[in-house]
Amino acid sequence: MSKEKLFEYYLLKNPSLVNQLVDGKVVLSAKGFKKFFDTTYDVAYKEGICDLAFKEEPPTRHNPSRSSSEDLQGLKDLLNLFGMH
C-alpha cells in the first residue's frame, strides 16, 4: 500500500481529521494516538501477510542479499514482539 492510500484510509476512518488539516492544527489525544498506531500496525500487518501469501517467495525488495528464511524469521520476531506468535 502506498503512503497516499494509507493517508486516504486515515481520512476515511477519521473524518474530523479533514477539518483539522484544513485549519492547519491537528490534535491527537492519547486515545487518538493509540488508534493511529493500531491502524498503522493493522494495515502493515495485513500487507505483510498478503505479500507472503500471494508471492512465490517472501519479499526481499529492500535487501536482496537477505534470504527467504531470514525474512520469515524477521516476521516471526515481529509477531513475537507484539505477542502474536
C-alpha positions as CSV (number, residue, x, y, z in Angstrom):
1,M,0.0,0.0,0.0
2,S,1.3,3.4,-0.9
3,K,1.6,6.2,1.7
4,E,-1.1,8.1,-0.2
5,K,-3.5,5.2,0.1
6,L,-2.7,4.8,3.8
7,F,-3.4,8.6,4.3
8,E,-6.7,8.3,2.4
9,Y,-7.6,5.4,4.8
10,Y,-6.8,7.5,7.8
11,L,-9.1,10.3,6.5
12,L,-11.8,7.7,5.8
13,K,-11.6,6.4,9.3
14,N,-11.2,9.8,11.0
15,P,-13.4,12.3,9.1
16,S,-12.8,15.1,11.7
17,L,-9.1,15.0,10.7
18,V,-10.1,16.6,7.4
19,N,-11.2,19.8,9.1
20,Q,-8.2,19.8,11.4
21,L,-5.9,19.6,8.3
22,V,-7.7,22.4,6.6
23,D,-7.4,24.5,9.8
24,G,-3.7,23.6,10.0
25,K,-3.9,22.3,13.5
26,V,-4.1,18.5,14.1
27,V,-4.6,17.4,17.7
28,L,-4.1,13.8,18.9
29,S,-5.3,12.7,22.3
30,A,-3.6,9.7,23.9
31,K,-6.6,7.6,22.7
32,G,-6.3,9.1,19.2
33,F,-2.5,8.4,19.1
34,K,-3.2,4.8,20.1
35,K,-5.8,4.5,17.3
36,F,-3.3,5.9,14.9
37,F,-0.7,3.4,15.9
38,D,-3.2,0.5,15.8
39,T,-4.4,1.5,12.3
40,T,-0.8,1.7,11.0
41,Y,0.1,-1.7,12.5
42,D,-3.1,-3.4,11.2
43,V,-2.6,-2.1,7.7
44,A,1.1,-3.1,7.7
45,Y,0.4,-6.5,9.2
46,K,-2.2,-7.2,6.6
47,E,0.0,-6.0,3.8
48,G,2.8,-8.3,5.0
49,I,0.6,-11.3,5.3
50,C,-0.7,-10.7,1.8
51,D,2.9,-10.4,0.5
52,L,3.8,-13.7,2.0
53,A,0.6,-15.4,0.9
54,F,0.4,-14.3,-2.7
55,K,4.0,-14.2,-3.8
56,E,6.1,-17.3,-4.7
57,E,8.8,-16.2,-2.4
58,P,8.8,-13.8,0.6
59,P,9.5,-10.1,-0.3
60,T,13.2,-9.2,-0.3
61,R,13.0,-6.0,-2.3
62,H,14.5,-3.9,0.5
63,N,17.6,-6.1,0.9
64,P,18.1,-8.5,-1.9
65,S,21.0,-10.1,-0.2
66,R,18.8,-11.5,2.6
67,S,17.5,-15.0,2.3
68,S,13.8,-16.0,2.4
69,S,14.4,-17.8,5.7
70,E,15.8,-14.5,7.2
71,D,12.7,-12.6,6.0
72,L,10.4,-15.3,7.6
73,Q,12.4,-15.2,10.8
74,G,12.1,-11.4,10.9
75,L,8.3,-11.7,10.5
76,K,8.2,-14.3,13.4
77,D,10.3,-12.0,15.5
78,L,8.0,-9.1,14.9
79,L,4.9,-11.2,15.7
80,N,6.5,-12.3,18.9
81,L,7.4,-8.8,19.9
82,F,3.7,-7.9,19.7
83,G,2.6,-11.2,21.4
84,M,1.1,-12.6,18.2
85,H,3.0,-15.8,17.9
